[in-house]
Every structure is written in C-alpha cells, then in structure tokens.
Amino acid sequence: MLISLLSVIVLSTTGYAWATLQGLNSGIKTNDVIGKGLSSPDGATDILLVGNDSRLDAHGNPLPEQVLRELRTTDDEGGDLTDTMILVRIPNGGQRASAMTFPRDTMVELGQGFGEHKLTEAMRQAKAAERAKLQKDGVKDPKQLEQESHKAGQKFLIQTIEDLSGVSVDHYAEVNLLGFYDITKAVGGVDVCLKDDVDDSNYSGAVFKAGPQTIQGADALAFVRQRHGLTNELDRGVRQQVFMSGLARKVLSSGTLSNPGKLSALVSAIQKSIVVDDDLGNDMMGFAQQLQGIAGGDIEFHTIPVHLVGPSGQEDVTVKPREVQQFAADLLLPPDQRKVKQQADATAEQLRSKTTVSVYNASELSGLAANVLEEIVADGFAQGGSANAETMPSSVVYSAPGEEAVAQQVADTLGGLKVQASPNVKPGNVEVYLGKDYDGPGKNNFAGPRAVALDGVKQAPVAPAQVPDQPTITADGVPCVN
C-alpha cells in the first residue's frame, strides 16, 4: 500500500523528472500530523509509510461502488486498518535507504488506555475515540468528523511506532486502496515471481501461476493482501517488500522515466491517493534533492525482529521493544558494519539468556518485585525469583565478581541502576534490590499486587526473534517468494 511515496522516493533518487515532482507540491493532500521539525540529531530522516484499507479517497470522499468492485472489495469490509506500516530510514547524506516492515498483526500495548491490540488497530482505536469525543462536543458535519478523527488516528499511530522503534518520525505518508490500484497501472505493472501456484479466489482473489509474471491493478492488490495459504504474517510482509522493490525497479527503468504519459499518470495517481505531512507536501523538491544519489540497489527492505508464539500458522506475533529499537538504530550503519555489530549483539543476547536474575523488593511497594522481574524476563534474561527484602533507600544491582558487564545490562534495562560486585552472588546470577528510589520499568502504570506471585513459577519460553528466511531485498533482481 506504500507505492505512492516510494514512487516519489525513487523518482527523487534519479535526478530526472524534477519538473514533474514540482507539480506534486500544488496537488498533493497534506495533513499536520508531525508537529515538529526534523530530528536530524538521530542521524537520519525517518519516514513512516502507511497503507490504509480505507474506502475513502485522500480527500475523505467515499469510493464509488464501481471502483470498489474493481478493487474486489466492498464498502462494509475493513476500514481504517493499517494493512502495511514501513519505516524508511535515510542516513544524513542520503546515499542509501533502509525500510523496516512492522507486521500488521504484531501485538502491542497501546497508549491512552486502549490496552493490548494488534498494531493494525492503533489508528482505528484512536480515530473512534476522537470521533466519539467530537460528536459529544456537538460536531455533526460528516466530513469534519472524518477529517479530524482520522488526523487523531494518524498522530496516534505515529506515536505508537515511535514508542516501539525508538525513532522520531520526521515525515508521514499514507495511501489507500485506490492509490495502490492506480499507481501500479500507471507504471504498466510490476514484475514478481512465485515459488508455487496460488488460488486464494475465495478470500483475497489472488490466483496466480508459479514463476515470473507482471501484475497490476486488482491483481497487484490481491498479491500483497493475501493472507490465507501463507505460513504466517511474515510471508505476507515479504510479499509486500518484494512488490515494492519491483516497483522501485520499474520506476527507475528508462521505460518509465522517458515516458511523459507514464510520468503524468503516476503523478495523477499520487495526487488522488496519498496524504503526507505538511512539511513533506510543501517541499517535495527539497526532499528530492536530499535523496539524490540513492541507487535502486541501495534501498533495502527488512522486517523488524519478532517472536512467534503458538502453533504453526496460528502464531501470535509479539515483539520486544528493546530488540526493535536496536534493530532500527543498526539500520543507520553501513551494511558491513551492521553485520559485525549484529553478530556481537547476538553473542550478548546468548549471555543474557544464560543469566538468571532475581528481584528483591526493598521499596515497601507491595508486588513491585514481581512486576519488575516480568520486565527483565521480557528483555531476554532467565527468570529467577521475586521476594521482599529489608527496606533500602537506593536501588542496586549485584553480580558475582567479574560479571559486572552483564549486570550492567540488567541495570540499563531498569533505567540505569547502580551496579556492584558481591561475593554472595553465584556466577551466572544477578540480584536486583529495588529501593525506595526505584522509578523504572515495572513501576510505571503500576497496578498493585498480583493475585498470584511469580516466585518459583517459570513462564512459558518465548521463541527466539525471527525474521523471514529471505535474503535482503533490494531493487536489484526479482526473487521468487511464497
């Protein structure tokens, strides 16, 4: 669903068709959803690309029934579910770009009291809440209700992605079903390759033979939306990445760049279907100049590290924010440096899994130790016990002599506590004492003591972080996928 802005990005990288891009400034729909300047200190320009299954166009008008039939969908299906979310990271200097996919079914704890939901629900939850508030305040105009509530949903989704990834989003772009349909037709289709025949005619409408083929319009939409018949949500993400890389390759080709008709159709499709933040919409030429120099092969597509929990094909997709944030930070490194660092991080992760952590409550706040231990286990450490201890004014993390480094990792997980070696701690163990000053993870949003303490109870093991078994996807070549 992200083909619109990717088209702009790819056109920007070529140095061609800038006059065409100039026309976007006057015709593209914008929305004030960022509300801050660029976060250049983090070393990147970060763009959140969102594919929305809304049955409205970029200006809030309902799609005609005839169009919905062409899209092989109906007005009562879906609605403000974000089918695709990709964060594009472009290091300062703009010589390459990395795109990280967030699987739509990833379970996350949403803010504003919404609770745990799939990531795809974030925008819809916030939009519905804002719409109810506006109606209570007396707003009756349908278009105003749609625009203002949708803007609130966009802002909430941006904040949710920022919290999960640790990245400050600089730009936002959203495209709907119609935009995807029109843009794929404007460029004359996209080349893809399937390992096996596909017949999902009862659901997405995807019916394809195995092997290489060129798809566009409703077929392209079915290709990226198919869920039934795939192993899990990660396979669907790979489909989307392969399709976007294929679009990048198609737009970069001389057949598109040198064809005024195709360029005009592409810009027209973008203007009808895409919504971007104000800064990006008002300075598309500046954005193009910033990205000049990126070649097609220097746009990489990745999936965030996830944990699949449950039987094969029915797994819950879960994440550890620390892993996602580290993954996002590593994307700013050159690929060779990134590989070395990720190997070192994997070694450190193994050490964490072999380190047993116990937590002792010296804060007088009943139930805190169990809460904090849960946070530590979620961060990759082995679970020890939780118990009360004599009250202490300050928190401290104890390790066996010589094992202060892994204790420091525990301390960092809890917000930066003091670390101290102790001959009373056995090798391979870490002991955390929570003093009256403790204000880190596990205390935030504290709900009081649990009915059953965690002491002595082993949690179900969490599968190692996973990404699809697929080589790094770029705009070079056409890899065959499931």
C-alpha positions as CSV (number, residue, x, y, z in Angstrom):
1,M,0.0,0.0,0.0
2,L,3.0,2.2,0.1
3,I,3.7,2.5,-3.6
4,S,2.8,6.2,-3.8
5,L,5.6,7.7,-1.7
6,L,8.0,5.0,-2.8
7,S,7.4,6.3,-6.3
8,V,8.3,9.8,-5.2
9,I,11.4,8.5,-3.4
10,V,12.6,6.6,-6.4
11,L,11.9,9.5,-8.8
12,S,13.8,11.7,-6.4
13,T,16.9,9.5,-6.4
14,T,17.2,9.6,-10.2
15,G,17.7,13.3,-10.7
16,Y,15.1,13.1,-13.5
17,A,11.5,14.3,-13.7
18,W,12.0,17.1,-11.2
19,A,9.6,19.3,-13.1
20,T,7.1,16.5,-12.7
21,L,7.7,16.4,-9.0
22,Q,7.3,20.1,-8.8
23,G,3.7,19.7,-9.8
24,L,3.1,17.5,-6.8
25,N,3.5,20.5,-4.4
26,S,0.3,22.1,-5.7
27,G,-1.8,18.9,-5.9
28,I,-0.9,16.6,-3.1
29,K,-3.1,16.3,0.0
30,T,-1.3,17.3,3.2
31,N,-2.1,17.0,6.9
32,D,-0.4,18.5,10.0
33,V,0.4,15.2,11.8
34,I,4.1,15.6,12.7
35,G,4.1,19.0,14.5
36,K,7.8,19.2,14.9
37,G,11.0,19.8,12.9
38,L,13.3,17.2,11.5
39,S,15.1,15.1,14.2
40,S,18.5,15.4,12.5
41,P,20.4,14.6,15.7
42,D,19.4,10.9,15.4
43,G,21.4,10.7,12.2
44,A,18.6,10.1,9.8
45,T,15.5,11.3,8.0
46,D,12.7,8.9,9.0
47,I,9.6,8.4,7.0
48,L,6.6,6.4,8.2
49,L,4.8,4.9,5.2
50,V,1.3,3.6,5.9
51,G,-1.1,1.6,3.7
52,N,-4.7,2.1,4.8
53,D,-7.6,-0.1,3.7
54,S,-10.0,2.9,3.9
55,R,-12.8,3.0,1.4
56,L,-12.3,6.8,1.1
57,D,-10.1,8.8,-1.2
58,A,-7.3,11.1,0.0
59,H,-9.8,13.9,0.4
60,G,-12.3,12.0,2.5
61,N,-14.8,11.2,-0.2
62,P,-16.3,7.7,-0.4
63,L,-15.0,5.5,-3.2
64,P,-17.8,4.7,-5.8
65,E,-19.3,1.3,-5.7
66,Q,-17.9,0.6,-9.2
67,V,-14.4,1.3,-8.0
68,L,-14.9,-1.0,-5.0
69,R,-16.0,-3.8,-7.4
70,E,-12.8,-3.2,-9.4
71,L,-10.8,-3.4,-6.2
72,R,-12.5,-6.7,-5.4
73,T,-13.8,-5.4,-2.1
74,T,-16.9,-3.8,-0.6
75,D,-17.8,-0.8,1.5
76,D,-18.5,-2.9,4.6
77,E,-15.2,-4.6,4.7
78,G,-12.2,-3.3,6.7
79,G,-12.0,0.4,7.2
80,D,-9.0,2.3,8.8
81,L,-7.0,-0.8,9.4
82,T,-3.4,-0.2,8.6
83,D,-2.5,-3.2,6.4
84,T,1.1,-2.1,6.0
85,M,3.5,0.0,8.1
86,I,7.0,0.6,6.9
87,L,9.6,2.9,8.5
88,V,12.1,4.2,6.0
89,R,15.5,5.3,7.5
90,I,17.7,7.5,5.3
91,P,21.0,8.4,7.0
92,N,22.1,12.0,6.8
93,G,23.9,12.4,3.4
94,G,21.2,10.3,1.6
95,Q,23.4,7.7,-0.1
96,R,21.2,4.7,0.8
97,A,17.9,3.9,2.5
98,S,16.6,1.0,4.7
99,A,13.0,0.2,5.1
100,M,11.7,-1.8,8.1
101,T,8.3,-3.5,8.0
102,F,6.1,-3.8,11.0
103,P,3.8,-6.9,10.6
104,R,0.2,-5.7,11.0
105,D,-0.7,-8.4,13.4
106,T,2.1,-7.6,15.9
107,M,0.7,-7.4,19.4
108,V,1.5,-4.2,21.2
109,E,0.4,-2.3,24.3
110,L,-1.3,0.8,23.0
111,G,-1.3,4.1,24.9
112,Q,-4.2,6.2,26.0
113,G,-5.7,3.3,27.9
114,F,-6.6,1.3,24.8
115,G,-4.8,-1.8,26.1
116,E,-3.2,-4.7,24.1
117,H,-4.2,-4.9,20.4
118,K,-2.7,-5.8,17.1
119,L,-0.7,-2.9,15.6
120,T,-3.1,-2.7,12.7
121,E,-5.8,-1.5,15.2
122,A,-3.9,1.6,16.5
123,M,-5.2,4.1,14.1
124,R,-8.8,2.8,14.2
125,Q,-8.9,2.8,18.1
126,A,-7.7,6.4,18.3
127,K,-9.9,7.5,15.5
128,A,-13.0,6.0,17.0
129,A,-12.3,7.6,20.4
130,E,-11.7,11.1,18.8
131,R,-14.9,10.8,16.7
132,A,-16.9,10.0,19.8
133,K,-15.4,13.0,21.6
134,L,-16.2,15.3,18.7
135,Q,-19.8,14.1,18.5
136,K,-20.1,14.7,22.2
137,D,-18.8,18.2,21.7
138,G,-21.6,18.8,19.1
139,V,-19.7,18.3,15.8
140,K,-22.2,17.0,13.3
141,D,-20.7,17.6,9.8
142,P,-19.7,14.2,8.4
143,K,-16.6,15.5,6.6
144,Q,-15.3,17.4,9.6
145,L,-15.8,14.3,11.8
146,E,-13.9,12.2,9.3
147,Q,-11.0,14.5,8.8
148,E,-10.5,15.5,12.4
149,S,-10.9,12.0,13.8
150,H,-8.7,10.5,11.1
151,K,-5.9,13.0,11.9
152,A,-6.1,12.0,15.5
153,G,-5.7,8.4,14.4
154,Q,-2.7,9.2,12.3
155,K,-1.0,11.0,15.1
156,F,-1.6,8.1,17.5
157,L,-0.2,5.6,15.0
158,I,2.9,7.8,14.6
159,Q,3.4,7.9,18.4
160,T,2.9,4.2,18.7
161,I,5.6,3.4,16.0
162,E,7.9,5.9,17.7
163,D,7.5,4.3,21.1
164,L,8.1,0.8,19.6
165,S,11.0,1.7,17.4
166,G,12.7,4.4,19.4
167,V,12.8,6.5,16.2
168,S,11.5,10.1,15.9
169,V,9.3,10.1,12.8
170,D,10.1,13.1,10.5
171,H,7.6,12.5,7.7
172,Y,4.4,10.6,7.2
173,A,2.7,9.3,4.1
174,E,-0.5,7.3,3.8
175,V,-2.0,5.7,0.7
176,N,-5.4,4.0,0.3
177,L,-6.6,1.0,-1.8
178,L,-7.4,3.1,-4.8
179,G,-3.9,4.7,-4.9
180,F,-2.3,1.3,-4.9
181,Y,-4.5,0.2,-7.8
182,D,-3.9,3.4,-9.9
183,I,-0.2,3.6,-9.4
184,T,0.5,0.0,-10.4
185,K,-1.4,0.6,-13.6
186,A,0.3,3.9,-14.2
187,V,3.7,2.3,-14.4
188,G,2.5,-0.7,-16.5
189,G,2.6,-3.3,-13.8
190,V,5.3,-4.8,-11.5
191,D,7.4,-7.9,-12.1
192,V,7.1,-10.6,-9.3
193,C,7.9,-14.3,-9.0
194,L,6.1,-17.0,-7.1
195,K,7.5,-20.4,-6.0
196,D,4.2,-22.2,-6.3
197,D,0.7,-21.8,-7.8
198,V,-1.7,-19.6,-5.8
199,D,-5.5,-20.0,-5.6
200,D,-7.0,-17.7,-3.0
201,S,-10.1,-16.9,-5.0
202,N,-12.4,-17.2,-2.0
203,Y,-10.7,-14.5,0.0
204,S,-8.2,-12.0,-1.5
205,G,-8.9,-13.0,-5.1
206,A,-5.3,-13.9,-5.7
207,V,-5.0,-16.5,-8.4
208,F,-1.5,-16.9,-10.0
209,K,0.6,-19.5,-11.6
210,A,4.1,-20.2,-10.3
211,G,7.0,-18.3,-11.8
212,P,7.7,-14.8,-13.0
213,Q,4.9,-12.5,-14.1
214,T,3.8,-8.9,-14.3
215,I,0.8,-7.8,-12.3
216,Q,-1.1,-4.6,-11.8
217,G,-4.4,-3.2,-10.6
218,A,-6.7,-5.6,-8.7
219,D,-4.2,-8.5,-9.2
220,A,-1.4,-6.5,-7.6
221,L,-3.7,-5.6,-4.7
222,A,-4.6,-9.3,-4.2
223,F,-0.9,-10.2,-4.3
224,V,0.0,-8.0,-1.4
225,R,-3.2,-8.6,0.6
226,Q,-3.3,-12.4,0.5
227,R,-3.2,-14.0,3.9
228,H,-4.9,-17.4,3.5
229,G,-2.5,-20.0,2.2
230,L,0.6,-18.3,3.6
231,T,2.6,-19.7,6.5
232,N,2.2,-16.6,8.7
233,E,2.1,-12.8,8.6
234,L,5.9,-12.7,7.9
235,D,5.3,-14.2,4.5
236,R,2.8,-11.5,3.7
237,G,5.4,-8.9,4.7
238,V,7.9,-10.4,2.3
239,R,5.3,-10.2,-0.5
240,Q,4.9,-6.5,0.2
241,Q,8.7,-5.9,0.3
242,V,9.3,-7.8,-3.0
243,F,6.5,-5.9,-4.7
244,M,7.8,-2.5,-3.5
245,S,11.3,-3.4,-4.7
246,G,9.8,-4.4,-8.0
247,L,8.0,-1.0,-8.3
248,A,11.3,0.8,-7.5
249,R,13.0,-1.2,-10.3
250,K,10.1,-0.3,-12.7
251,V,10.1,3.4,-11.9
252,L,13.9,3.5,-12.3
253,S,13.7,1.9,-15.7
254,S,14.1,4.2,-18.7
255,G,10.7,2.9,-19.9
256,T,9.1,4.9,-17.1
257,L,11.4,7.9,-16.8
258,S,11.4,8.6,-20.5
259,N,7.7,8.2,-21.0
260,P,5.8,11.5,-20.4
261,G,2.5,9.7,-20.4
262,K,3.5,7.2,-17.7
263,L,5.0,10.0,-15.5
264,S,1.9,12.1,-15.9
265,A,-0.3,9.1,-14.9
266,L,1.9,8.3,-12.0
267,V,1.7,11.9,-10.6
268,S,-2.0,12.0,-11.1
269,A,-2.4,8.7,-9.2
270,I,-0.2,10.0,-6.4
271,Q,-2.2,13.2,-6.1
272,K,-5.5,11.3,-5.8
273,S,-4.5,8.8,-3.3
274,I,-1.7,10.0,-1.0
275,V,-1.8,12.0,2.2
276,V,1.5,13.4,3.6
277,D,2.6,15.6,6.4
278,D,2.7,19.4,5.7
279,D,6.5,19.7,5.6
280,L,6.9,16.9,3.0
281,G,4.0,18.1,0.9
282,N,5.2,21.7,0.8
283,D,8.8,20.9,-0.2
284,M,8.8,17.8,-2.4
285,M,11.6,19.3,-4.5
286,G,13.8,19.8,-1.4
287,F,13.1,16.2,-0.5
288,A,14.1,15.1,-3.9
289,Q,17.4,17.0,-3.7
290,Q,18.1,15.5,-0.3
291,L,17.8,12.0,-1.7
292,Q,19.6,12.5,-5.0
293,G,22.3,9.8,-5.3
294,I,20.5,6.8,-3.9
295,A,20.6,4.0,-6.4
296,G,17.9,1.3,-6.7
297,G,20.1,-1.3,-5.1
298,D,20.7,0.9,-2.2
299,I,17.1,0.7,-1.0
300,E,17.0,-2.3,1.3
301,F,13.8,-3.9,2.8
302,H,13.8,-5.6,6.2
303,T,11.3,-6.9,8.8
304,I,11.6,-6.0,12.5
305,P,12.6,-8.9,14.8
306,V,9.5,-10.6,16.1
307,H,8.7,-13.6,18.3
308,L,6.1,-16.1,17.0
309,V,4.2,-17.7,19.9
310,G,1.7,-20.6,19.3
311,P,1.1,-23.4,16.8
312,S,2.4,-23.0,13.3
313,G,0.1,-20.9,11.1
314,Q,-1.8,-19.6,14.1
315,E,1.0,-17.8,16.0
316,D,0.7,-14.6,17.9
317,V,3.2,-12.1,16.6
318,T,5.0,-10.5,19.6
319,V,7.9,-8.1,19.9
320,K,10.5,-6.9,22.5
321,P,10.8,-3.2,22.1
322,R,14.5,-3.3,23.1
323,E,15.2,-5.6,20.1
324,V,13.2,-3.4,17.7
325,Q,14.9,-0.3,18.9
326,Q,18.3,-1.8,18.5
327,F,17.4,-3.1,15.0
328,A,16.2,0.4,14.0
329,A,19.4,2.0,15.2
330,D,21.6,-0.5,13.4
331,L,20.0,0.3,10.1
332,L,21.9,3.6,10.1
333,L,25.2,1.7,9.9
334,P,26.8,0.7,6.6
335,P,25.8,-2.9,5.8
336,D,29.3,-4.3,6.6
337,Q,29.5,-2.6,10.0
338,R,25.9,-3.6,10.7
339,K,26.7,-7.2,10.2
340,V,29.6,-7.1,12.6
341,K,27.6,-5.3,15.2
342,Q,24.6,-7.7,14.9
343,Q,26.9,-10.7,15.4
344,A,28.2,-9.1,18.6
345,D,24.7,-8.3,19.8
346,A,23.7,-12.0,19.2
347,T,26.6,-13.1,21.4
348,A,25.4,-10.6,24.1
349,E,21.9,-11.9,23.7
350,Q,23.1,-15.5,24.4
351,L,24.8,-14.3,27.6
352,R,21.6,-12.6,28.7
353,S,19.6,-15.8,28.2
354,K,22.1,-17.7,30.4
355,T,22.0,-15.1,33.2
356,T,19.4,-15.8,35.9
357,V,18.0,-12.6,37.5
358,S,16.2,-12.5,40.9
359,V,14.4,-9.3,42.2
360,Y,14.0,-8.3,45.8
361,N,11.5,-5.6,46.8
362,A,13.1,-3.2,49.3
363,S,10.8,-0.3,48.3
364,E,7.8,-1.0,50.6
365,L,5.6,-1.0,47.4
366,S,3.7,-4.3,47.5
367,G,4.0,-6.5,44.4
368,L,6.7,-4.4,42.7
369,A,9.4,-7.2,42.6
370,A,7.1,-9.5,40.5
371,N,6.3,-6.7,38.1
372,V,9.9,-5.8,37.6
373,L,11.0,-9.4,37.2
374,E,8.5,-9.7,34.4
375,E,10.0,-6.8,32.6
376,I,13.5,-8.3,33.0
377,V,12.4,-11.7,31.6
378,A,10.8,-10.0,28.7
379,D,14.1,-8.4,27.9
380,G,15.8,-11.8,27.4
381,F,17.2,-12.8,30.9
382,A,16.4,-16.1,32.6
383,Q,13.9,-15.9,35.4
384,G,14.9,-16.3,39.0
385,G,12.7,-15.5,41.9
386,S,11.0,-12.4,43.4
387,A,10.7,-11.7,47.1
388,N,10.6,-9.0,49.7
389,A,13.7,-7.6,51.4
390,E,14.5,-5.1,54.2
391,T,13.8,-1.5,53.1
392,M,16.6,0.3,51.3
393,P,16.8,4.0,50.3
394,S,18.6,3.3,47.0
395,S,18.3,0.5,44.3
396,V,21.3,-1.6,43.4
397,V,22.2,-4.5,41.0
398,Y,24.6,-7.1,42.4
399,S,26.7,-9.5,40.4
400,A,29.4,-12.1,41.0
401,P,32.9,-10.6,40.9
402,G,34.0,-10.2,37.2
403,E,30.4,-10.3,35.9
404,E,29.6,-6.7,36.2
405,A,29.1,-6.3,32.4
406,V,26.0,-8.5,32.3
407,A,24.8,-6.9,35.5
408,Q,25.1,-3.5,33.7
409,Q,22.8,-4.8,31.0
410,V,20.2,-5.6,33.7
411,A,20.8,-2.1,35.3
412,D,20.3,-0.5,31.8
413,T,17.1,-2.4,31.3
414,L,15.7,-0.9,34.5
415,G,16.7,2.6,33.7
416,G,20.3,2.9,34.8
417,L,20.7,1.5,38.3
418,K,23.9,1.3,40.3
419,V,26.0,-2.0,39.8
420,Q,28.1,-3.6,42.5
421,A,30.0,-6.9,42.7
422,S,29.3,-9.1,45.6
423,P,30.9,-12.4,46.7
424,N,27.5,-13.5,47.9
425,V,26.2,-13.8,44.3
426,K,26.8,-17.0,42.5
427,P,28.4,-16.9,39.0
428,G,25.7,-16.7,36.2
429,N,23.3,-14.9,38.6
430,V,22.3,-11.3,39.1
431,E,20.3,-9.9,42.1
432,V,18.3,-6.7,41.9
433,Y,17.3,-4.8,45.0
434,L,14.6,-2.2,44.4
435,G,15.0,0.7,46.8
436,K,12.5,3.4,47.7
437,D,14.0,5.5,44.9
438,Y,13.1,3.0,42.1
439,D,11.1,4.6,39.3
440,G,11.9,2.4,36.3
441,P,10.1,-0.3,34.2
442,G,7.6,-2.3,36.2
443,K,6.6,0.7,38.3
444,N,5.2,2.8,35.5
445,N,1.5,2.3,35.3
446,F,1.8,0.2,38.5
447,A,-1.5,-1.7,39.2
448,G,-0.7,-3.0,42.6
449,P,0.0,-6.6,43.8
450,R,-1.0,-9.5,41.6
451,A,-3.3,-12.3,42.8
452,V,-0.5,-14.9,42.2
453,A,3.2,-14.0,42.7
454,L,5.8,-15.1,40.1
455,D,8.1,-16.5,42.7
456,G,9.1,-20.0,41.7
457,V,6.8,-20.1,38.7
458,K,8.5,-20.5,35.3
459,Q,7.0,-18.5,32.4
460,A,6.4,-20.2,29.1
461,P,9.5,-19.9,26.9
462,V,9.4,-17.3,24.2
463,A,10.7,-18.3,20.8
464,P,13.9,-16.6,19.5
465,A,13.4,-13.4,17.5
466,Q,12.6,-14.2,13.9
467,V,12.6,-12.5,10.5
468,P,11.6,-14.2,7.3
469,D,14.0,-16.7,5.8
470,Q,14.8,-14.5,2.9
471,P,17.9,-12.7,1.6
472,T,18.0,-8.9,1.9
473,I,15.5,-7.5,-0.6
474,T,16.6,-4.6,-2.8
475,A,15.5,-3.2,-6.1
476,D,18.0,-5.5,-7.9
477,G,16.6,-8.7,-9.3
478,V,13.2,-10.4,-8.9
479,P,13.4,-13.0,-6.0
480,C,10.8,-15.8,-6.0
481,V,8.6,-15.9,-2.9
482,N,5.8,-17.9,-1.3
